[in-house]
Amino acid sequence: VTRAAENALLLLALCAGGYFAWQRLKPAATPAQPSVQVASPPATLAPLDAPDVSPPSPAAPASLPPLEEAPGIPESDIHTARTLARRVNQREPLFAADLRIAEDLFVRYPGEPRLRDLLEATLVTLASQERTNRRFPEAAAQLRRAIEIHPDSLTARKGLVVVLLDAGDWSAAESAARTALTAQPRDPELLEGLAYALFRQDRNREALEAFRAVLAVADSPSAREHVARLEKNARDEGGMTEQRLSHFHVRYDGEEHTEVGREILRALERHYATLSRALDHQPSEAIAVILFSREAYYSASGAPRWSGGVFDHTDGRIRIPIGGLTRSLTPDIDNVVVHELTHAFVHDRSRGAAPREVHEGLAQWMEGKRLDSSYDPRELAALVEGRASGVGAFYALALAFVEHLQALRGQGGINDLLRLMGETGDADSAFREVYGDDFRSSQQRFFERLRQKYPS
Ligand SMILES: [Zn+2]
């Protein structure tokens, strides 16, 4: 999409309320689970819905039976165990001291299975608390200890798969699911965890088989949705050539697009190196990039007509239309590659918690766009006065917002922001820590500054 078309839209779209337009454009979904696709700059406005697909959730620990008496265990220890068991059963918050008590009882009475169960339930409860606080490595460590003391129990094994999926560690989740499935080959939750881990590793044929295996043993709406989605992907990508490299899996029509495919690979590698340095981060998994002819792109990606490419946060894939290209890349396509790749980096770094304004602003910033050189003063005045609205205004304001953040703390501040979002899952606390204000107040402050800079 050319800048001229975008700017024309910005000028033509007349709507009241500058700050309100900004607010209205904010995504309604929570930052942790944005319900929108993030796409390249616009020419017209269209709905932005992506299927909301999440990994399975973990099971709560089973209720512990009452520990009334046990031969060889003094009443005081039974009392301690009973008190802890009651708190576990009532889902009260537990602390490190509780874990020490449970470990101590387990070590002193190794032959008492109820104390082993108590320790396991304590570990699973603590892991669930850590998971809520997005402390995934701590949660995984507690679940691994629970598996160690009680290898036959499935609760901790299922919990571990879920925590590793939450952490985005797809290959570790796959291996944890496979280990647990050796004991319970028909467990639908484990099968679905395995299927999701394969899907996110872009191992689509195996993922499809695993989702079908879920449906063979139980009904699961999310497994059904994934089967439909993977079957559609297989149709859309049927006959494509695939190149698997360390950072990318690139698929394209081999007959028609051999040379342009090779060019895009080179561009991807070059921009990957630049973005790794700028954002001080490398995505842990290879990124799937699928190149389509223009019409096939719209039906395959479900992306809006104005988009020049799309990164889908629900499957981590980039889809780009390259219709009409034969040999070399146009500057437009090169910009689309940088833009969508930035989304993939930001999504990975922030673990999906980055607000759309940060996504789109940073993606344009990395393309080299700047407010002053991309828009003329009349357009900027329209933006500040709220006479511009719609997708064009949203992208312009997102770029302006990121320029504002760059002026405050530079790229280092933005990298801290993304890292903190990934660690806490909370955009507001990350904004407070880096810029002193939560997300909304940061936006308000930004808009006041913009008004001062471009007075009407
Ligand atoms: Zn975008």
Boltz pocket constraint, residues with backbone or C-beta under 6 A from the ligand:
constraints:
  - pocket:
      binder: B
      contacts: [[A, 38], [A, 39], [A, 40], [A, 41], [A, 339], [A, 343], [A, 359], [A, 360], [A, 363]]
      max_distance: 6.0
